[in-house]
Amino acid sequence: MTPRPHHPRHSVPLLHALTFIVALCSFAYELVFAELYTVVFGGSVTQYGLTIGLFFSSLGLGSFLSGRLETDPESNFFRVETYLAVVAPLGFLLVILLGTLRYPAAYAPLVGAIARLPIVTIGFLSGFELPLLTTLSESVRDTARRPSSIARRVRRLTSHLNRAFGVVLGAAFSIRQREGTPSDPADETSAYAAVLGFDYLGGLVGSLVYVFFLYPAVGLIPSVFVLAFLNGVAALIFASTTANTHKPTLRSRLPQPVGSTGKALFAVCLLVTASTGVAAVNAGPVGEDVSEYYFEREFELEYAPGAMDVAVTDTWTTRYQRVTEYNRTWTGSGDNPYFGATTERCLRLDSAVQLCESWADSYHQGLVDVPLSMFENSTDTKVLLIGGGDWAAMDRLQRHGVSVDHVDIDGEFMQRAKTDPFLSQYHDGAYRYENKTTRVQDAVQYLEQSERRYDVILLDIPGATDDDLLPLYSVEFYSQLRQHLTADGVIATWTYSRYSYAQHRTAYYNTVHKAGLTSAAPYFAWADIDADGETERVERFTLLAPAPRDSLAPHNGTAYMNRYQHRYQTVEWVDTPRYAGVRPNSVFHPNYDILIK
């Protein structure tokens, strides 16, 4: 019996639309996983560079091997989209799981290699898409029936655009003129060129959609489910337009196994598409559940096994940072060396701890009260506060009655901090302080535009935990700060311990010295944070200046300064330390040793 001829119902416009969708997903996956690796392993430049390199190399490998799949392009295209819909979310969850494991440092390279398998697999599978779609497009053109009126209009528009671009290209390149008039305007563009064009367009749109919509609107975790859902939808749309009968029936128009695709894989596609669709619709709860699990396990890894239990109470993402509020409960044996109570609440910006209940007050007293003891408590004292979007430092400043210029880039966080129940107890409505001017602006940009000079510049910024923060720890930034100091002005900032972060410390001090801040006065904030009746060092700070300044005047300060005046009477100005063989951190020549790893 002679087999009935195969009449595919998909058209060239449909294949171009599918090309656009799958390219959108592939390029967005690249950004999703790059951001995920940054969250889990730190270092945005490093992670983005590795992810892009691995993605495109595996993309090329998949394209190179795609010839073996072109004997059954319909079935294999369906398989590729189904596999992507499965691999992407499972690979994402695998990376999350790896980030919560406790393992010896010697195994870090192995864990990192395993974590990159998902993006390599996604790139490899994506490499099959363009060749398969090109083959399908060529076969449809060879066997296509008379196109519909809509298809003819699309082809006519494509032809006009092609000719217009030809005129432009002809001015710069040698363009071979076609002989005669083509029977079909679409023939002027090869199937490969057309598919490639939609592939590039989809990649561009995918990048824009992720950056400006998916990530800020639904977050990192739900984004991967949205993209996997689109892969599944693309597979099902393709299946619904592939008929294996000579005369299509109502049943044949429904999604069904394609070519040699088994019913089991088709069922998997339906199940995955439905599951990722549900996850995408419930983006908020899904994102919260997964992120809470990850961050709770990650924070617990900072302590000895079984010593601390962490429970995330709230988390949200702004355009610039991830904010996480959580409770930490001491579950170890013996006395709690970290804080006096059994449980306390903390807040983190990305991976850096911003404040905890046991030391929030003493931290801001050390940052604000200590340097301001050198100046008069009046509006004649000019202060620049960089960062401090939680308004807690502003609360200390308003008690001194000084004039404040406040600059912070994250207006969304600042607005939410005004009414956040946890943060409100530390700022006492300081955002209403009448002697302050707040600007939602990048600090570097503000310093470049402003000509004002300040008696005190306070740096209440996150720690150097991410590549994005490198400019705030650069020679250029500290040089700008120095230029905005008055003749007796000082810069106050918290600094890391030399015992815990020796590499950071050496790079940091060489950086500020290179910026012309050759004098430093290190000091600590003090408090009884574990309620054992003894005063402990809480946070390390440093005053910086181009030359030695007056000594601290504890008697001129607040109740905190009076309580610990014997601690601050001994603070002295010294030469800013310098370390041989350590390169300063510059915007155009970064020293990654300054990052906390």
VORONU-939438 format. One line per 5 residues: number of its first residue (from 1); their letters; for each residue x, y, z of C-alpha. Coordinates in Angstrom, 3 decimals, always signed. Example, Ala and Ser with C-alpha at 12.3 -4.5 7.8 and 13.67 -1.06 7.14 Angstrom:
2
1> as> +12.300:-4.500:+7.800 | +13.670:-1.060:+7.140 $
// end
This chain:
597
1> mtprp> +0.000:+0.000:+0.000 | +1.403:+3.381:-0.982 | +1.824:+5.672:+2.049 | -0.154:+8.860:+2.005 | +1.889:+11.958:+1.337 $
6> hhprh> +2.768:+14.164:+4.289 | +1.276:+17.652:+4.197 | +2.672:+19.842:+6.976 | +0.269:+22.609:+7.945 | +2.907:+24.920:+9.393 $
11> svpll> +3.770:+27.868:+7.162 | +6.848:+30.013:+6.755 | +5.372:+32.853:+8.886 | +4.569:+30.353:+11.632 | +8.111:+28.984:+11.568 $
16> haltf> +9.451:+32.524:+11.746 | +7.206:+33.194:+14.751 | +8.475:+30.034:+16.446 | +12.045:+31.107:+15.680 | +11.359:+34.409:+17.402 $
21> ivalc> +9.883:+32.708:+20.500 | +12.597:+30.096:+20.980 | +15.371:+32.654:+20.416 | +13.754:+34.915:+23.002 | +13.820:+32.051:+25.492 $
26> sfaye> +17.399:+30.985:+24.769 | +18.928:+34.426:+25.169 | +16.841:+35.130:+28.266 | +18.031:+31.824:+29.780 | +21.569:+33.069:+29.364 $
31> lvfae> +20.804:+36.146:+31.482 | +18.752:+34.212:+34.039 | +21.534:+31.730:+34.731 | +24.230:+34.417:+34.733 | +22.307:+36.243:+37.458 $
36> lytvv> +21.687:+32.989:+39.321 | +25.406:+32.157:+39.332 | +26.108:+35.671:+40.611 | +23.698:+35.149:+43.514 | +25.076:+31.712:+44.410 $
41> fggsv> +28.793:+32.141:+43.710 | +29.281:+35.949:+43.710 | +31.179:+38.171:+41.283 | +28.901:+39.428:+38.513 | +31.599:+40.082:+35.887 $
46> tqygl> +33.125:+36.647:+36.436 | +29.799:+34.833:+36.324 | +28.449:+36.719:+33.318 | +31.691:+36.144:+31.429 | +31.718:+32.412:+32.179 $
51> tiglf> +28.028:+32.010:+31.406 | +28.198:+33.820:+28.070 | +31.315:+31.895:+27.061 | +29.864:+28.505:+27.997 | +26.506:+29.271:+26.414 $
56> fsslg> +27.895:+30.332:+23.051 | +30.493:+27.568:+22.873 | +27.848:+24.920:+23.577 | +25.511:+26.724:+21.163 | +28.147:+26.332:+18.466 $
61> lgsfl> +28.679:+22.667:+19.317 | +24.959:+21.977:+19.059 | +24.786:+23.742:+15.707 | +27.809:+21.775:+14.468 | +26.173:+18.452:+15.352 $
66> sgrle> +22.686:+19.406:+14.180 | +23.138:+17.772:+10.763 | +22.458:+14.397:+12.355 | +18.974:+15.592:+13.334 | +17.838:+16.968:+9.977 $
71> tdpes> +16.564:+13.611:+8.687 | +13.518:+14.042:+10.943 | +13.403:+17.793:+11.631 | +9.795:+17.929:+12.828 | +10.169:+15.285:+15.510 $
76> nffrv> +13.547:+16.611:+16.620 | +12.402:+20.228:+16.872 | +9.546:+19.097:+19.097 | +12.009:+17.095:+21.199 | +14.402:+20.031:+21.565 $
81> etyla> +11.692:+22.363:+22.866 | +10.390:+19.713:+25.243 | +13.875:+18.997:+26.575 | +14.497:+22.727:+27.114 | +11.221:+23.072:+29.005 $
86> vvapl> +12.407:+20.269:+31.304 | +16.121:+21.042:+31.634 | +15.890:+24.785:+32.330 | +13.784:+24.738:+35.536 | +15.374:+21.525:+36.829 $
91> gfllv> +18.847:+22.912:+36.153 | +17.914:+26.126:+37.936 | +16.792:+24.191:+41.016 | +19.982:+22.108:+40.875 | +22.112:+25.254:+41.133 $
96> illgt> +19.970:+26.448:+44.054 | +20.512:+23.109:+45.795 | +24.276:+23.201:+45.238 | +24.361:+26.655:+46.808 | +22.906:+25.281:+50.038 $
101> lrypa> +25.386:+22.422:+50.487 | +28.245:+22.427:+52.967 | +31.402:+20.975:+51.397 | +35.197:+21.228:+51.828 | +36.918:+24.036:+49.936 $
106> ayapl> +38.811:+21.462:+47.876 | +35.519:+20.435:+46.245 | +34.595:+23.974:+45.176 | +35.893:+23.550:+41.567 | +33.907:+20.329:+41.175 $
111> vgaia> +30.729:+21.914:+42.537 | +31.244:+24.900:+40.239 | +31.654:+22.617:+37.222 | +28.480:+20.680:+38.060 | +26.593:+23.941:+38.522 $
116> rlpiv> +27.497:+24.986:+34.956 | +26.036:+21.846:+33.376 | +22.529:+23.351:+33.022 | +23.644:+26.363:+30.964 | +25.896:+24.126:+28.846 $
121> tigfl> +22.960:+21.798:+28.179 | +20.637:+24.708:+27.376 | +23.195:+26.154:+24.974 | +23.749:+22.762:+23.350 | +20.016:+22.186:+22.798 $
126> sgfel> +19.523:+25.760:+21.587 | +22.219:+25.128:+18.992 | +19.890:+22.622:+17.298 | +17.041:+25.110:+16.909 | +18.300:+27.357:+14.116 $
131> plltt> +19.422:+24.554:+11.729 | +16.201:+22.592:+12.309 | +14.005:+25.628:+11.723 | +15.981:+26.470:+8.585 | +15.476:+22.932:+7.240 $
136> lsesv> +11.767:+23.091:+8.017 | +11.460:+26.506:+6.398 | +13.182:+25.305:+3.234 | +10.998:+22.199:+3.023 | +7.842:+24.256:+3.461 $
141> rdtar> +8.913:+26.613:+0.669 | +9.564:+23.662:-1.620 | +6.177:+22.015:-1.007 | +4.033:+24.948:+0.024 | +0.552:+25.351:-1.338 $
146> rpssi> -0.746:+28.726:-2.425 | -0.323:+31.006:+0.606 | -3.239:+32.744:+2.257 | -3.966:+36.409:+1.677 | -2.385:+37.317:+5.038 $
151> arrvr> +0.723:+35.317:+4.218 | +0.951:+37.024:+0.819 | +0.771:+40.452:+2.481 | +3.518:+39.487:+4.931 | +5.693:+38.242:+2.085 $
156> rltsh> +5.055:+41.404:+0.084 | +6.060:+43.550:+3.067 | +9.161:+41.402:+3.570 | +10.054:+41.867:-0.084 | +9.749:+45.656:+0.119 $
161> lnraf> +11.878:+45.765:+3.267 | +14.448:+43.508:+1.660 | +14.720:+45.771:-1.366 | +14.982:+48.873:+0.831 | +17.808:+47.334:+2.829 $
166> gvvlg> +19.412:+46.304:-0.445 | +19.626:+49.935:-1.516 | +21.299:+50.868:+1.777 | +23.703:+47.935:+1.646 | +24.534:+48.698:-1.970 $
171> aafsi> +26.137:+51.952:-0.882 | +28.753:+50.116:+1.170 | +28.947:+46.596:-0.296 | +29.024:+44.891:-3.658 | +25.480:+43.620:-4.176 $
176> rqreg> +24.784:+41.047:-6.898 | +21.694:+42.026:-8.848 | +19.219:+39.220:-9.501 | +18.271:+38.578:-13.112 | +14.632:+38.825:-14.023 $
181> tpsdp> +11.725:+39.087:-11.632 | +11.298:+36.434:-8.986 | +8.056:+34.515:-9.114 | +7.626:+34.930:-5.368 | +8.816:+38.050:-3.527 $
186> adets> +9.858:+35.883:-0.605 | +12.383:+34.116:-2.827 | +14.621:+37.184:-2.579 | +15.482:+36.156:+0.960 | +16.973:+32.728:+1.605 $
191> ayaav> +15.336:+30.541:+4.213 | +18.492:+30.627:+6.313 | +18.798:+34.422:+6.205 | +15.155:+34.880:+7.162 | +15.327:+32.421:+10.054 $
196> lgfdy> +18.605:+33.955:+11.222 | +17.047:+37.413:+11.164 | +14.130:+36.330:+13.346 | +16.574:+34.510:+15.615 | +18.581:+37.689:+16.208 $
201> lgglv> +15.420:+39.726:+16.672 | +14.103:+37.222:+19.209 | +17.406:+37.324:+21.067 | +17.251:+41.114:+21.303 | +13.658:+41.105:+22.510 $
206> gslvy> +14.434:+38.310:+24.974 | +17.214:+40.372:+26.518 | +15.006:+43.454:+26.789 | +12.021:+41.532:+28.149 | +14.124:+39.913:+30.858 $
211> vffly> +15.949:+43.087:+31.896 | +12.986:+45.473:+31.858 | +10.035:+43.209:+32.614 | +10.636:+39.676:+33.849 | +13.388:+40.326:+36.399 $
216> pavgl> +11.945:+43.503:+37.966 | +8.281:+42.407:+37.734 | +8.306:+38.720:+38.704 | +11.870:+38.127:+39.936 | +14.672:+35.757:+39.052 $
221> ipsvf> +13.104:+32.454:+40.106 | +9.697:+32.769:+38.373 | +11.437:+33.978:+35.195 | +12.854:+30.540:+34.470 | +9.382:+28.987:+34.731 $
226> vlafl> +7.923:+31.605:+32.381 | +10.606:+30.844:+29.793 | +10.188:+27.073:+30.166 | +6.447:+27.536:+29.683 | +7.111:+29.385:+26.413 $
231> ngvaa> +9.315:+26.513:+25.222 | +6.515:+24.074:+25.987 | +3.943:+26.260:+24.241 | +6.201:+26.500:+21.178 | +6.438:+22.700:+21.080 $
236> lifas> +2.666:+22.281:+21.353 | +1.927:+24.938:+18.726 | +4.318:+23.185:+16.392 | +2.660:+19.843:+17.130 | -0.793:+21.266:+16.420 $
241> ttant> +0.303:+22.348:+12.931 | +1.925:+19.051:+11.981 | -0.575:+16.646:+10.488 | +0.309:+13.120:+9.442 | -2.837:+12.553:+7.447 $
246> hkptl> -3.636:+13.363:+3.845 | -6.888:+15.042:+4.808 | -6.662:+16.825:+8.156 | -9.469:+16.117:+10.598 | -10.532:+17.888:+13.769 $
251> rsrlp> -8.521:+15.386:+15.804 | -5.424:+15.898:+13.668 | -5.560:+19.629:+14.283 | -5.066:+19.122:+18.014 | -1.546:+18.820:+19.470 $
256> qpvgs> -0.336:+15.250:+19.038 | +2.922:+13.286:+18.833 | +5.101:+14.582:+15.999 | +6.730:+12.180:+13.557 | +8.657:+9.538:+15.479 $
261> tgkal> +8.014:+11.251:+18.796 | +6.639:+8.786:+21.299 | +3.462:+9.329:+23.248 | +5.431:+9.302:+26.502 | +7.523:+12.321:+25.477 $
266> favcl> +4.417:+14.063:+24.223 | +2.784:+13.479:+27.605 | +5.897:+14.889:+29.283 | +5.602:+18.012:+27.132 | +1.970:+18.484:+28.134 $
271> lvtas> +2.778:+17.924:+31.809 | +5.795:+20.245:+31.854 | +3.959:+22.985:+29.976 | +1.041:+22.793:+32.385 | +3.331:+22.707:+35.446 $
276> tgvaa> +5.499:+25.626:+34.374 | +2.370:+27.532:+33.392 | +0.951:+27.096:+36.881 | +4.300:+28.142:+38.377 | +4.385:+31.220:+36.129 $
281> vnagp> +0.846:+32.234:+37.097 | +1.730:+31.798:+40.778 | +5.035:+33.640:+40.391 | +4.885:+35.337:+43.782 | +4.405:+32.285:+46.031 $
286> vgedv> +6.751:+30.114:+43.956 | +9.515:+32.716:+44.010 | +9.120:+33.289:+47.737 | +9.160:+29.592:+48.632 | +12.279:+28.796:+46.610 $
291> seyyf> +14.169:+31.937:+47.642 | +13.344:+31.452:+51.318 | +14.610:+27.883:+51.203 | +17.848:+28.952:+49.523 | +18.628:+31.947:+51.715 $
296> erefe> +17.801:+30.153:+54.943 | +20.232:+27.363:+54.093 | +22.861:+29.810:+52.790 | +22.796:+31.959:+55.941 | +23.025:+28.888:+58.170 $
301> leyap> +26.223:+27.845:+56.370 | +27.970:+30.869:+57.914 | +27.860:+29.196:+61.322 | +29.016:+25.869:+62.677 | +26.745:+22.927:+61.793 $
306> gamdv> +23.640:+22.989:+63.965 | +24.569:+26.286:+65.623 | +21.976:+28.587:+64.053 | +18.499:+28.213:+62.622 | +17.432:+30.851:+60.092 $
311> avtdt> +13.861:+31.667:+59.054 | +13.227:+34.271:+56.338 | +10.342:+36.570:+57.283 | +10.263:+38.852:+54.252 | +12.144:+39.332:+51.010 $
316> wttry> +11.780:+41.676:+48.066 | +13.825:+42.882:+45.143 | +14.365:+46.435:+43.981 | +16.023:+47.515:+40.775 | +19.385:+47.570:+42.535 $
321> qrvte> +19.388:+44.936:+45.255 | +17.684:+42.053:+46.978 | +16.410:+42.765:+50.497 | +15.974:+39.912:+52.971 | +14.657:+40.118:+56.527 $
326> ynrtw> +15.091:+37.028:+58.667 | +15.195:+35.682:+62.206 | +18.251:+33.825:+63.425 | +17.893:+31.528:+66.432 | +20.782:+30.115:+68.413 $
331> tgsgd> +20.521:+26.309:+68.466 | +24.101:+25.464:+69.362 | +25.420:+24.071:+72.610 | +26.626:+26.437:+75.308 | +26.225:+30.200:+75.528 $
336> npyfg> +25.302:+32.222:+72.469 | +28.408:+34.238:+71.474 | +26.587:+36.332:+68.863 | +23.723:+38.051:+70.703 | +22.043:+38.055:+74.089 $
341> atter> +18.574:+36.816:+73.197 | +17.707:+33.404:+71.835 | +16.355:+34.892:+68.601 | +16.945:+38.194:+66.840 | +15.970:+39.765:+63.537 $
346> clrld> +18.437:+40.838:+60.848 | +18.360:+42.436:+57.411 | +20.597:+41.823:+54.410 | +21.136:+43.693:+51.188 | +22.047:+41.017:+48.661 $
351> savql> +24.507:+38.823:+50.584 | +25.808:+41.534:+52.957 | +24.385:+41.920:+56.471 | +23.025:+45.446:+56.847 | +21.911:+45.330:+60.478 $
356> ceswa> +20.853:+43.030:+63.308 | +18.923:+43.931:+66.435 | +21.847:+43.259:+68.780 | +24.190:+45.791:+67.170 | +22.055:+48.117:+65.024 $
361> dsyhq> +22.238:+50.971:+67.546 | +25.940:+50.641:+68.328 | +26.808:+50.442:+64.626 | +25.112:+53.742:+63.817 | +26.489:+55.353:+66.956 $
366> glvdv> +29.970:+54.379:+65.839 | +29.390:+55.603:+62.294 | +27.764:+58.934:+63.203 | +28.424:+59.949:+66.815 | +32.175:+59.356:+66.785 $
371> plsmf> +33.176:+61.602:+63.837 | +30.594:+64.262:+64.741 | +32.165:+64.633:+68.189 | +34.869:+66.625:+66.380 | +32.396:+69.272:+65.170 $
376> enstd> +29.752:+71.636:+66.470 | +26.215:+70.301:+66.786 | +24.525:+72.870:+64.547 | +23.432:+73.383:+60.970 | +26.800:+75.038:+60.340 $
381> tkvll> +28.252:+71.525:+60.263 | +27.759:+70.099:+56.779 | +27.399:+66.332:+56.408 | +27.158:+64.171:+53.293 | +25.545:+60.779:+53.897 $
386> igggd> +26.088:+58.295:+51.057 | +23.839:+55.261:+51.339 | +21.891:+54.831:+54.544 | +18.619:+54.152:+52.752 | +17.231:+52.550:+55.921 $
391> waamd> +17.202:+56.063:+57.523 | +18.845:+54.772:+60.723 | +21.968:+56.917:+60.249 | +19.720:+59.896:+59.551 | +18.098:+59.349:+62.941 $
396> rlqrh> +21.487:+59.789:+64.614 | +22.248:+62.835:+62.478 | +19.031:+64.631:+63.389 | +19.956:+64.295:+67.062 | +23.076:+66.329:+66.316 $
401> gvsvd> +21.079:+69.015:+64.517 | +23.517:+69.184:+61.591 | +22.797:+69.982:+57.939 | +22.682:+66.826:+55.810 | +22.823:+66.042:+52.106 $
406> hvdid> +21.636:+62.469:+51.691 | +22.411:+60.545:+48.475 | +21.196:+56.999:+47.814 | +20.567:+55.308:+44.486 | +17.763:+52.992:+45.620 $
411> gefmq> +14.654:+55.121:+45.981 | +12.400:+52.072:+46.131 | +14.190:+50.704:+49.194 | +14.198:+54.122:+50.859 | +10.464:+54.495:+50.348 $
416> raktd> +9.682:+51.061:+51.715 | +12.012:+51.523:+54.688 | +9.891:+54.459:+55.860 | +7.034:+52.154:+56.864 | +8.754:+48.783:+57.241 $
421> pflsq> +7.929:+47.553:+60.789 | +11.450:+46.280:+61.436 | +13.339:+49.313:+60.113 | +10.923:+51.868:+61.575 | +12.131:+51.173:+65.097 $
426> yhdga> +15.610:+52.398:+64.140 | +14.854:+55.593:+62.234 | +12.022:+57.129:+64.301 | +10.662:+58.969:+61.256 | +14.033:+60.563:+60.451 $
431> yryen> +13.032:+60.840:+56.781 | +11.051:+63.899:+57.915 | +14.149:+65.657:+59.313 | +13.857:+69.279:+58.219 | +17.588:+69.988:+57.870 $
436> kttrv> +18.243:+67.356:+55.243 | +18.067:+67.159:+51.472 | +17.641:+63.687:+49.989 | +18.578:+62.856:+46.418 | +17.808:+59.548:+44.730 $
441> qdavq> +20.945:+59.480:+42.638 | +24.118:+57.554:+41.966 | +26.775:+58.769:+44.413 | +29.498:+58.949:+41.763 | +27.272:+61.067:+39.547 $
446> yleqs> +26.377:+63.362:+42.439 | +30.015:+63.948:+43.340 | +30.834:+64.764:+39.725 | +28.056:+67.341:+39.520 | +28.223:+68.908:+42.982 $
451> erryd> +30.669:+71.577:+44.115 | +29.682:+71.468:+47.795 | +32.233:+70.696:+50.498 | +31.532:+68.838:+53.723 | +32.906:+68.615:+57.229 $
456> villd> +31.942:+64.954:+57.485 | +31.256:+62.411:+54.751 | +29.616:+59.220:+56.024 | +29.749:+56.054:+53.910 | +26.872:+53.795:+54.902 $
461> ipgat> +27.140:+51.526:+51.874 | +27.059:+47.730:+51.415 | +30.231:+45.705:+51.727 | +32.423:+44.942:+48.737 | +30.677:+41.661:+47.979 $
466> dddll> +29.815:+42.184:+44.324 | +31.466:+43.453:+41.143 | +28.756:+46.102:+40.829 | +30.091:+47.746:+43.996 | +33.701:+47.974:+42.790 $
471> plysv> +33.328:+51.648:+41.736 | +32.459:+52.549:+45.353 | +35.782:+51.069:+46.465 | +37.928:+52.643:+43.756 | +40.675:+55.247:+43.616 $
476> efysq> +38.421:+57.457:+41.503 | +35.567:+57.413:+44.026 | +37.747:+58.191:+47.037 | +39.530:+60.918:+45.086 | +36.165:+62.564:+44.503 $
481> lrqhl> +35.325:+62.249:+48.198 | +38.607:+63.928:+49.127 | +37.876:+66.835:+46.796 | +34.548:+67.452:+48.571 | +36.071:+67.768:+52.060 $
486> tadgv> +36.473:+71.071:+53.858 | +39.895:+72.032:+55.194 | +39.241:+70.049:+58.398 | +36.843:+67.508:+56.907 | +36.917:+63.735:+57.462 $
491> iatwt> +35.457:+60.634:+55.852 | +33.983:+57.970:+58.139 | +33.383:+54.425:+56.958 | +33.172:+50.948:+58.393 | +35.964:+48.583:+57.390 $
496> ysrys> +36.601:+44.844:+57.409 | +38.885:+43.132:+59.899 | +42.425:+42.370:+58.785 | +42.160:+38.958:+60.402 | +39.115:+37.846:+58.439 $
501> yaqhr> +39.741:+39.578:+55.109 | +43.448:+40.255:+54.739 | +43.395:+40.519:+50.928 | +40.571:+43.036:+50.992 | +42.261:+45.123:+53.658 $
506> tayyn> +45.556:+45.469:+51.789 | +43.840:+46.349:+48.500 | +41.487:+48.775:+50.250 | +44.142:+50.758:+52.095 | +46.365:+50.987:+49.024 $
511> tvhka> +43.323:+52.281:+47.143 | +42.467:+55.068:+49.597 | +46.145:+56.019:+49.936 | +46.410:+56.309:+46.152 | +43.364:+58.612:+46.300 $
516> gltsa> +45.298:+61.030:+48.515 | +43.783:+60.022:+51.858 | +47.119:+59.499:+53.554 | +45.944:+59.754:+57.177 | +43.684:+57.336:+59.024 $
521> apyfa> +42.221:+56.964:+62.504 | +40.865:+53.430:+63.111 | +38.382:+52.838:+65.930 | +35.604:+50.488:+67.038 | +31.993:+50.738:+68.084 $
526> wadid> +31.396:+49.225:+71.524 | +28.434:+47.481:+73.166 | +27.470:+44.480:+75.262 | +25.817:+42.656:+72.376 | +25.633:+39.208:+74.002 $
531> adget> +24.301:+40.516:+77.349 | +27.086:+38.927:+79.380 | +27.885:+42.112:+81.297 | +31.073:+42.819:+79.344 | +31.661:+45.340:+76.571 $
536> erver> +32.676:+43.918:+73.192 | +33.981:+45.360:+69.971 | +31.046:+45.512:+67.586 | +32.210:+47.045:+64.322 | +35.465:+48.436:+63.007 $
541> ftlla> +35.486:+51.958:+61.534 | +38.118:+54.238:+60.050 | +38.338:+58.004:+59.709 | +40.170:+59.073:+56.542 | +41.643:+62.456:+55.609 $
546> paprd> +44.381:+63.959:+53.414 | +46.297:+64.918:+56.583 | +45.979:+64.358:+60.361 | +42.972:+66.066:+61.962 | +42.119:+67.015:+65.521 $
551> slaph> +41.658:+64.228:+68.023 | +38.215:+62.958:+68.926 | +36.402:+64.932:+71.623 | +34.238:+62.421:+73.536 | +33.090:+65.088:+76.016 $
556> ngtay> +31.550:+66.988:+73.090 | +29.525:+63.997:+71.960 | +26.386:+62.080:+72.805 | +25.574:+59.862:+75.763 | +27.175:+57.010:+73.832 $
561> mnryq> +30.441:+58.948:+73.503 | +30.391:+59.872:+77.175 | +29.806:+56.255:+78.166 | +32.793:+55.024:+76.177 | +34.982:+58.125:+76.261 $
566> hryqt> +37.902:+56.168:+77.700 | +37.806:+54.045:+74.534 | +37.941:+57.038:+72.210 | +40.443:+59.212:+74.042 | +43.191:+56.908:+72.813 $
571> vewvd> +42.216:+57.029:+69.117 | +45.080:+58.560:+67.146 | +45.741:+59.604:+63.579 | +48.330:+57.476:+61.805 | +49.657:+57.163:+58.290 $
576> tprya> +47.305:+55.189:+56.077 | +48.865:+51.719:+55.762 | +50.544:+50.798:+52.484 | +51.349:+47.305:+51.278 | +54.041:+46.450:+48.756 $
581> gvrpn> +53.062:+44.519:+45.663 | +49.314:+45.166:+46.038 | +47.600:+47.063:+43.239 | +44.964:+49.689:+44.121 | +41.461:+49.163:+42.804 $
586> svfhp> +40.597:+51.387:+39.860 | +37.442:+51.676:+37.782 | +39.360:+50.894:+34.594 | +41.795:+48.440:+36.171 | +39.915:+46.627:+38.942 $
591> nydil> +41.658:+44.622:+41.627 | +39.259:+41.809:+42.468 | +41.120:+41.090:+45.698 | +39.151:+43.969:+47.181 | +35.979:+41.874:+46.928 $
596> ik> +34.878:+39.811:+49.902 | +34.712:+36.158:+48.873 $
// end
